[in-house]
Each structure stands twice: as C-alpha cells, then as structure tokens.
C-alpha cells in the first residue's frame, strides 16, 4: 500500500515538542512522516524547502531544558522545524492508508 500524502499550510502551533531535538518529532506530533517543509519568516518570505535529516539542522540550539510531552534537553541540537512553534509553516506529510 502507498501512503497518502498531502500539503498542509498552517499558522504557528505553540507546541514546544517541535524543539525536542533531532528525533523525528513529526511522527509523534502529526502521526505521519513529514517529507519536506518550509517556514514563513516574520518578514513574509519563505525559507527553502527542508528535508528532515537531510538539510534541516538549525544553527541555533536549545539553550534550556523544557518540559513537554517529549522532554527537551538543555544545550541540545534541533531541526529547523523547531520554528513551527511560532512561525507559519507548510509541509508535505505522508500517512499510512
């Protein structure tokens, strides 16, 4: 069976689990695999498309620990999708049929 994929565009989620590090948070939060995503910056422009685990390592890191459904360690690395927390974003997600 082929998974069902769709493009999703939405505003900020304010869900700190996106900061959880390099784990594949998409499967925990969205129930499927995000295959590509991009961020709309506050100036209105869009980032390039990112592929999880390919080109999406953020140059910033998580300076402090946080308590979420998924623990966030202090001084941990994160993916660019951490900006889903407070930025409009869109992604292509594939879920099993």
N, C-alpha and C positions, 0 to 999 in steps of 0.2 A: 504494500500500500504506500502511496505517496502522501507526504504530509500536506496539509492545507496551509498555504502561506498568504499573508495579507499585509498591506501597508497600513500603519497606524500613525496618525498625527494627533498630538495632544499637548495640553499645557503642562506646566510643572506638576510633579506628583507630591513633593514634600515628604518623601518616603526615604528615610536615611539608610535603608538596606542597600540602595544603589552604591553607597560608599563602602560597602563591605570588603572591598579588596579585589583580588584578581580571580576569585571564584566566579563561576558562571551564574550570577545572581538572576539572570533572565529566566532561567528555568524554575527558580524558586518563586519569583515575584509574578511572572507573566504566564507560567505554565507551558512554556514552549521555548524554542531556541530562536533568539534574535540573530539573524544572519547579516544584517547591515543596519546602521543607524547614523543619524546626524543630529546636530544640536543647532538650535537657532540662538545666536548670541544676543545679548541685550541691545546691540545696535541694529538688530533686524537682519543681519546677514546670516547665512547658513554655513556651517562647517562643511568640510569634505565628508564623504561617506566613510565610516569606520567599519571594520570587520572585527568582531570580538576575537581577541587573541592574535590578531594579525597586525594591525596598525593603530591600536587604541590605548596604548599605555599613556596615562596622563603624566605630565611633567611635574604636577603637584602631587602631594601625598596627604594622607590623613594624619594631621598633627596630634589629634587627641583621640582617646578611646570614646566610643559611643555605645549606648545600649539600644538595640533594635531586636527584631525577631532573629536577625543574624548578627552576631557580635562584630563590631568594628574595632580592630586593634589600633593602638596608638602607633604612629610612625609607619603605617602600612601603605603599600603602593595601591593604586586604584586604576580603574579603566575610565575612559572618557565618559562613559555613561553615568558616572557619578553626577554629572551636570543635569541629569534627568530630575534631580532633586528640585532645582529652582529655575530651570530653563524649559521653554517649549522645545519639543523634540519629535522626531518621527523615526520609525523603524519598520523593518520588514521582519515579521515573526512567522515561524513555521511551527505548527502544532500537529500532533498525530490525528488522523481521522478517526 
